[in-house]
Amino acid sequence: MERISAVRWFAKCAVSAALLLLGCGLATAWFGNGLQVPTTTTRDGTLITLNRYAKEPIPDIVLVGSSLTFRLKEEYFATPRLRNLALAGGSAVTGLEIVANQPRFPRLVLIEANVLSREPDAALVERYSRSSDAEPLFFRPVRTAVAAYENWLHAPLTHPQVSSALDQLLKQPPSDFDNRVYADRALQQFNAQDPTAVALANVSRVEQLIASIEARGSRALLIELPYSEPLEDSRLAKITREIVHAKFPAPDRWLPIEYSRNDLRWADGVHLDERSAVIVSQSIDRVLPSLLGPR
């Protein structure tokens, strides 16, 4: 009797497990794997952005770059269907590789040309270049329930939601923060680096990737973001600029943006502060409709 009871118990467990796995599999097919838990670090935010790009409908415009472009938040742009894939501490080549390895392409890719002295992140490129068949087969109910609740509470802001705050920010005068200590330190670091070898390799790879995505109907433009004045003449900035412009000398390969440098500030000498990032984002925003044209 005890043996029969144990067999029945194991049979019930097996049936329950099978039903649970079947339910999870059906839930995966119904809901997908797209929900992400909230960010706790900058890299988390980057991974969530890349996950959204890989799983959601492809946007019209994609920005790729380093932490300089990362500061141009998506909510600063009024243009809809825009995604910023810039990687804080990373290379524009990483984001461009990921875009080029997707089956579908945005209409326009904007490529930051400032920081090309870093190797592309091969692990990220490989992770986000996999086919959908590599995704988990089964739904993770508890994790996804938490993710759904947290994303409902902390959904990404849209431009209409923050436009009033942005207007108030732009009405304020430029910051008078004294950043000389940070700017001097950044200048020393920029002058200590020789980006020639890595920049040459990255620029050649960018040329190949541009040709690949444009052959399939997309368009790619380079964009140069402003440094603070001392850093514009640094060794790293000058060498990188010379290499990129030698490879891409045609003016129509560059995104034309207009802004007043007198309005811009860099809290650490390298990265635009929030008000300046809004100014530059809106400068880019004004050019985008003419580039996209009618659908």
Salt bridges, closest charged atoms under 4 A:
GLU56 OE1 - ARG52 NE 3.99
GLU56 OE1 - ARG83 NH2 3.66
ASP60 OD2 - ARG81 NE 3.38
ASP60 OD1 - ARG295 NH1 2.74
GLU74 OE1 - ARG52 NH2 3.88
GLU74 OE2 - ARG83 NE 3.38
GLU97 OE2 - ARG205 NE 2.69
GLU126 OE1 - ARG130 NH2 3.29
GLU135 OE1 - LYS55 NZ 3.19
GLU150 OE1 - HIS154 NE2 3.54
ASP178 OD2 - ARG180 NH2 2.64
ASP194 OD2 - ARG235 NH2 3.58
GLU207 OE1 - LYS247 NZ 3.41
GLU214 OE2 - ARG253 NH1 2.86
GLU224 OE2 - ARG241 NE 3.39
GLU224 OE1 - HIS245 NE2 3.29
GLU232 OE1 - ARG241 NH2 2.76
GLU232 OE2 - ARG261 NH1 3.35
ASP268 OD2 - HIS271 ND1 2.70
